[in-house]
Amino acid sequence: MLDFFLLKSLLTKSALGQEIMIRDICDSTNQVALDAAKTGAPEGLVVVSEVQTAGRGRQRRLWHSPPERNLYFSILLRPKCRQARLPQLAMVAALALHRALRNLAPELKIALKWPNDLWLHGRKLSGILCECPPQSGDARAIVVGIGLNVNANREDFPPELQTTATSLAIAAGHPFNREKILAEILNCLNELYNKWLNTNDLNIFLSEWVKFDMLVGRTITVQRPTDQLEGTVLGLTPEGLLRLAVPGHGEVVVSAGDVHLGI
């Protein structure tokens, strides 16, 4: 079980996590945070669970969550910004997660995969899902949900994920302190979130993103709701959209889709 008091003592730089809910089990930390948002919970609320029975990722996929191994948590934010900017928070969260892990495990060569995944040694390490509750007046809210594989062993994953998922412990060969990791993530996200609030786009973050981007220059396929594109990744727009060179179509800007690596 996560140590609440140790976690709080490590939050030296963050206004996020001043209120923390730690649960043994829940359906989804995102759902708990969304419900709390509807009743007026403050910005910075963090919901953590040792087990999720209905954790989910993008495209409503289930997120596998073995108990007391990894980190499954959600952060409630109430940004005062244009609604059109809210999707950018998934990339801000991914960059904060990446920065935190670089600080704690610089020997691991973790990569960023658009729009908000972290990969390690060609396998998925984490995922992020942002969701908004129904709006009520001006009380805008967004929940940033993060699943990070920390101390899972290969046998902890179901057979279908054992060749596509990994954890920090698998890659490093030793376990990690989860409280220290979660605190560092919140400290880093607090810093990047406040910078993002004072800008108009993601431009100030792009140089850091590109440095660790696993897609730039690679041929990929993007599965969108209505079609499929194949092309070479050129980079990102200031808004965080994917720039893709598509044969016969020139540069195409992609706002959303599932990315599959090609050659």
N, C-alpha and C positions, 0 to 999 in steps of 0.2 A: 504494500500500500504506500502511496506517495506520502511523504512527510510534509504536512501543511506548514509547520513552523519553519522548517529548513527552507522550503520554497519561498516563503515570505521574506526570510532573512536575506535571500539572494537577489531580491528585486530592488537593487540599489539605484537603478536609473529609470524605473518605469512607473508611470501612472496607471498603466495597464496591470491588472491583477491585484488592485487594491481590495477588490472583492473577489474571492475565489470559492467556487463550489466544487468539492471533490466527492465523487460518487463511486461506490463499488461497481455498480452496474446501472446502465440506462439504455433506452432504445437508441438514442443518438444525442451527442452533446450539442449538435446544431439545433435539434428540436427543443432541448431544454433551454438553450439560450434564446431561441426565437420566442418561446412561451414567456420567458422572463422579460424580453423586450416589450411584449404587449402589455405587461403590467407595470412598465415604467422603470425597469432595472437600469442602473447607471452605465454610462460608457466605461469600458474597461473591465466589465465583469468577465471572468474566465470560468468556464465550466470544463472540468476534467473528469474522465471516467476510466476506471481500470478495464471495463468491458463494455462494448456496445453490442446490443443485440440487433440493431438495424442501422449500423453505421453505413454511410453512403458516400460515394464519390460522384464525379461528373457522370452525366447520362444515366443517373439513378443506379449506378453500379454499386453493389455491396462492397464495403471496406472490411476486410478480414481483421479481426481484433482479438488475438490471444491474450489472456489476462496477465496483468502485471509484468508485461514485457516491453510494451511500447508506450507511445504517448498519443492519446486521442483527446483533443481539446478544442474548444470554440471560444472566440473572443467577440464580445459585443461592442460595436463601434457606432457612434452617432455623428458622422462627419457632416460639417456644415459646408456643403459643396453642391455643385450641379449634379443632378441624378445621373446624367450621362457619364460622369466620371467614375461612378461606383465600381464598374467592372475592373478598373485599373487596380483596385485594392488587392485582387488575387495575385497580381504580379508583385506588388509591394510586399505582400506577405511572403511570397516565395523568395524574394531577394533577402528579406530579413531572416528567414529560416536558413538560407544558404550562408549568410554572413555569420550567424550564430554558430553554425557547425564548423565554419572555417576557423573561428576563434578558438573553438574547443578541440577540434581534430584537424589541424591544418595538413596533416599527412594524407588525409583522404581526398582524392580528386573527385569531388562531387560536381556534377554538371546540372545546368538549368535547361529544362525542356519546356518550350512554350506550350500552353500559356502559364502553367503554374506548378509543374512537377519538378522534383529533384530526382536525379538518376545517379547511380554509382556502379561502375564496372558494367555498364550496359544493362542494368536492371533498375526497376523503380524502387526508390527509397521512401518517397512521401507523396502525398497528394493534398490538394487544398480545394475546398468547396465553399463558395460564398453564397449566402442566401439572405433575402430580405423578407421581413414579416409584412403583412398588409399595412399600408401606411395609415396613420391616424393623425390628422392635422399636420403640424410641422415636425412631429417627432420622428424624423427619419432615422432608420437604423439598418445596419447590415451586420450579419454574423459571419465571421471568418472561421471556418472549421479546418483543422489541420490533423492529419494522421501521419505520424512519423514512426517508421520501424527502427526501434532503438536496440533492444536486446533479444529480439526474436532469433531463434535458431532456424535452420532450414526446415527441420521437421515440424516447426510451428505453423508453417504455411501449408495450405492444402496442395495436393499434387499438381494441380493445374497452375499454381503460382510459384512453385519451387524453382522454375527456370526463368522466371520473369521478375521476381521480387527479391529484394535483399534487405539487410539491416546494417546499422553501424557496427554492431558486434560481429556480424559475419565478416564484414570487410576488414575490421581492425584486429580481430582475433582476441578481443577482450570486451567485457561489459562496460557500460557507461552509467553514470549517475543521472537518473532521469530528472530529478529536481534541478540539478545544475543546468541541464540542457533546456528544460522548460523556462527557467528564469532567464537564461541568456537569450532565448528566442523572444520573450516578452520585452526584455531590455532593448534588443535590436529593433523590434517592430515598433516600439514606442518612438524611437528616434526617427525611423524612416517614415512612419505615419505622420508625424508632426511636420517633417520636411515636405511631404506630399501635400498636406493641407495648405501649405504656403506657396504652392506652385500651381500652374495651370495644366500640367501634363506630366509625363514620365521622363521628360528629356534629361533631367539631372541624374537619373538612375541608369540610363542606357549604356554608358561606357562600362559600368560595373557588370551589368547583365551580359553584354556582348563578350566580355572577357571569359565568362564561364558558360557561354551558350553552346550547346551540343548540336545545334541545327544549322548554324550559319555556314553556307557553302555546300550543304548536303542536299541530295535529292530526296524529297519526301512526297508522300501522298496525304492529302487532307480530305477527310471524309466530312462533308457538310450535310445538313439535313436534306438538301435537294439535289446535290451533285457531288462529284469527286474531282479534285484537282491534283495534278502531279507537276512538280517543278522544283527549282533550286531556291533555297532560302537566301534572300538578300540581306535580311535584317528586320528591324522593327520600326514602325512609325513612332513619332513622339507620344501618340496615344496608346502605344503598346500593341498595335495591330501587326500582323505578320505580313511582311513583304515577300512575295513569291514570284520568281521569273518562270512563267508558264510558256512552253513552246507554242508559237502561233498566236499568243495572246499578249505578249509583253509582260509588264509588271502587273500583278494582281494583288490587291490588299485583302487579307482574310481577317475577319473579325472573330470567328469562332469555328471550331471543328476539331475532330480527332486526328492527331498527327501520327502517321506511320512512317518509319524510316525506310528509305530505299537504299540505293547503292552509296 
